[in-house]
Amino acid sequence: MRGRTPRAGGFFAALGPRSHPPAPSVPALCAGRVEIRDACEADLAQIAAIWNHEVLGAETTTDTEPRDPATQRDWLARHTEIYPVIVAVTGHDLVAYGSLSPYQPKPAFARTVEDSVYVRQDRRGAGLGTMILGELVRRAGALGHRSILARITAKNTASLRLHARHGFRPVGLERESAFKLGRWHDVTIMQRHLDAT
C-alpha cells in the first residue's frame, strides 16, 4: 500500500492488544427476536432507508449518493452468491444489514473481499453490528475468501472497535482522502486474514 502507515501507539494502540479471542458466533447472540438471514428484494426499501440516512447526514461512510429503488435493486443483483448480503430482522423490522463486495476487480484480488456493516440509528449499541460482522466473517471463510478488508472513516470509532473485536488489524491510513459534509476525512484500512478462522 502506498499510503503512509500509522505510527505505533496513539489511536491504533487504543484498539487493544494484537491478539483477540474469537468473535462470538451468531447463534450465541441471536437470543430473543433477532434473526440473521439472506437479504431479499422485499428488504430493499428498509436497507435503502438505513443507507440513505448514513449517506446524507453521517460521516460513517464516504459514500455520498443516496439510492432510489432501481439503484437498490441493481446493488442487490450485483451481490452474487460469493458476495452475500445479510440482514438482521425482528419480525418485519429490518434493523441492520451487511455485505461482502469485491475488493478490486482484477482477478488477482478475487479471494479478497471488503465488508460493509450498517445498523439502524435507533438500534445501535444492542450488539447488532457484532451479529452482522460475525456472520460475514464466517461466510467469507466458508466461501473460500482469503481475507477481508474494511475501509472506515477514522472518526468512526465504533466501527473501528467493532472490527478490532473481530480480529481485524489496522494496515494503513489514507490521510484526508475523502471529502464529505464540508470536510476532509482520514480513512483507516483494517484487515482480517481468514486462514485462522
Secondary structure, 3 states (H helix, E strand, C coil): CCCCCCCCCHHHHHCCCCCCCCCCCHHHHCCCCEEEEECCHHHHHHHHHHHHHHHHHCCCCCCCCCCCHHHHHHHHHHCCCCCCEEEEEECCEEEEEEEEEECCCCHHHCCEEEEEEEECHHHCCCCHHHHHHHHHHHHHHHCCCCEEEEEEECCCHHHHHHHHHCCCEEEEEEEEEEEECCEEEEEEEEEEECCCC
